[in-house]
Amino acid sequence: MSVPSEKSLPSEKSASSPIRVWDLGVRLFHWSLLLAVTAAALTGFFGSPDSLWIHLIAGIAIAYLLLFRVVWGFSGSTFARFRTFIFAPSVMVARVKDIISGRHVRYLGHNPLGGAMVFALIGVLILILITGTVVLGGSIKQGPLAFITTYSAGGLVKEIHQIFAFLLVGLIALHLVGVIYESIIGKEKLVQAMVTGDKPALPAVALPPLARARPVLALAIVGIVGLAGAYATVSFSSRPGLGVPVAALDPTYQKECGACHFAYHPSMGTKVLWSGIMAHLDQHFGEDASLPEATRTQLVAYLTENSSEHWDTRIAHVLAKANPDDPLRFTATRFWTRMHHDIPESVFKSKAVGFKGACNACHSDAKTGLFAPQNIEIPEGARL
């Protein structure tokens, strides 16, 4: 059922009479979604890795806002309900023809193209949330899908996630074009209406049958579904990520290697790297780090049995691509160089950090081998 335009309704209201078209639920949803999408877009397109937590919070907010809007589409007031702006394809085509011909037809609620845009935006946002959850689970090993999502799957879906993000930008641009058109050509005060909720009555128009909003019912449904979703998310998120090391570092390795520097998680290196490092401990990056043969053999076995080939974390994949000119140094890899290129040399030389390989100085979870973006923080003592 669509809300009739000015052509199809008898006269009962004057053109100057205000009509409450957008209820409080619609208006709060609209402006809240604008803020959440803006935060997600800025951190997604331009944010640094450590801004991921903002991106995630924005995504969670979008999910709950969409849940509310779907429920409100069946329980809100007249013009908030989906049935009032579902139009047949022929009506949408006719709307396009009207625009091309310069003929303007006003609608109290969403016009045919505006209604289609609402469904398109909701649909794309849902797809963004789904693909984003897969990316989070596979690439970062976080979230409710981490326990079943591989790193490669996360990387593949990341491309799809980005495509949907650009599609959303395009839809928003079209939405703004529509708002500008209706404001200039149609003389509609759409922005003001989305603030106050009121629109002037249409000439020669009677109000359609009104539907009362049911906020208590809507909030109850949103609350129940939202809590169930949150419980399921937390429950699944607590499961170990697929291919994520969970065991503590070997005590002997922690003691011997941790005595001089940060004990790198074995998943950070390949079998070739660890074998190469352990084969020349007497020339260990300019130092003599020789160990008794029995201890060296034990550590070689531990490191190679827990090398990057055995894990599916991001760091295990990206650091596996060694620099041919310096194959035994993590900080010489292309990935490490790209991720740290904007950090001044003075930071690494500061007392708070010490040297480029001191991962634990800035990554609070370095010892786990996860290196989550949210856990990056350059210590205050480092000079920027």
Secondary structure, 3 states (H helix, E strand, C coil): CECCECCCCCCCECCCCEEECCCHHHHHHHHHHHHHHHHHHHHHHCCCHHHHHHHHHHHHHHHHHHHHHHHHHHHCCHHHCHHHECCCHHHHHHHHHHHHHCCCCCECCCCHHHHHHHHHHHHHHHHHHHHHHHHHHHHHCCCCCCCCCCHHHHHHHHHHHHHHHHHHHHHHHHHHHHHHHHHHCCCCCHHHHHHHCEEECCCCECCCCCCCCCHHHHHHHHHHHHHHHHHHHHHHHCCCCCCCCCCCCCHHHHHHHHCCCCCCCHHHCCHHHHHHHHHCHHHECCECCCCCHHHHHHHHHHHHHCCHHHCCCHHHHHCCCCCCCCCCCHHHCHHHHHHCCCCCHHHHHCCCCCCCCCHHHCECCHHHCCCCHHHECCCCCCCC
